[in-house]
Amino acid sequence: MEYKHLGRTGLEVSPLCLGTMNFGPYTAEKDAFRIMDRALDAGINFFDTANVYGQSAGKGATEEIVGRWLTGGEDRRRRIVLATKVYGRMGDGPNEGRLSALHIRRACEDSLRRLQTDHIDLYQMHHVDRHAPWDEIFQAMERLVRDGKITYVGSSNFAGWHIATANQIAARRNFLGLVSEQSLYNLADRTVELEVIPAVEAYGMAFLPWSPLARGVLGGVLKGIDGGRRASDMAAKRIASQGEAIRTYEGFCSDVGRAPGEVALAWLRGNAAVTAPIIGPRTMEHLESALASLALDLTAEQAAALDRIWPGPGGAAPEAYAW
């Protein structure tokens, strides 16, 4: 396993990040434990969760599952880089969500309790809060860093200008600022190539694509392969609107002799801006498919063929739409 720096930091993380969103609502705890064991044994040292994950099992349930696994011995906590998120509404009160300093402090304490740890390595804002001033947000984050409760701060679902504004204000405060961004990015969803990825690169941040298989669309959805994935309602809509591209893509993967999910992850890893795609396995088979993708390096010709099947916006802004 070749590790990569988390953006401009000295921290090294695996080229795949284990996303845990399915743990609880879709993956039973014992199976989640097996998946985390296998990921750690395979060299994945980067685990991602969020305080709101849990869905039908209840908000916070996923962090609790990860926390119970962390206490299972084998020095697990020291061996992983642990990331979680803050923003989502955790209760009915007016201050139980978003990015006020009050909620950030309370949410961090609650995540630490659920995760059964004394610190979070990467604390990420799950979404931008247009009502919370950046000075308020960073004052709260700085306090958490000083108290040893978090180490780095990241973002998720930010626009390019949010990234730029946040980092400029952090610099003014002599604070490290954002070190990573999580965004929707895959072969079929490439809008972030316009401004988010250029902003991430300009500020030396790690880029962590979520939904690398486009919610199953890139995982062999037409044939129901790649670990038994089936079309979700959203994937079914994609099939209806982009069926020809999906059929061409799956044919391409067949010609390459690799599973569609492996090809989609290999394409992401071939992008120099990408640090680690966030994989979200529901089953051990899904994890094994993701691990198999590490042995696949696409040729320039294969990458070009994929660009023809799934064309992006044309590059970075403004050249993509102007001159």
WOMONOR-V115370 format. One record per run of one state. SS is the DSSP state (hx for helix, st for strand, lp for the rest). FROM is the first residue (numbers start at 0). LEN is the number of residues. Records with the same first field share a line. If there is no record, write none. Layout:
SS = FROM-LEN  FROM-LEN
//
This chain:
lp = 0-3  5-6  13-2  19-3  23-3  27-1  42-3  48-6  57-3  70-5  79-1  86-14  115-4  125-8  146-3  156-3  172-5  184-1  186-2  189-1  193-2  202-3  210-22  256-3  269-7  279-4  295-4  309-14
st = 3-2  11-2  15-4  22-1  26-1  45-3  80-6  119-6  149-7  177-7  185-1  188-1  205-5  276-3
hx = 28-14  54-3  60-10  75-4  100-15  133-13  159-13  190-3  195-7  232-24  259-10  283-12  299-10
//
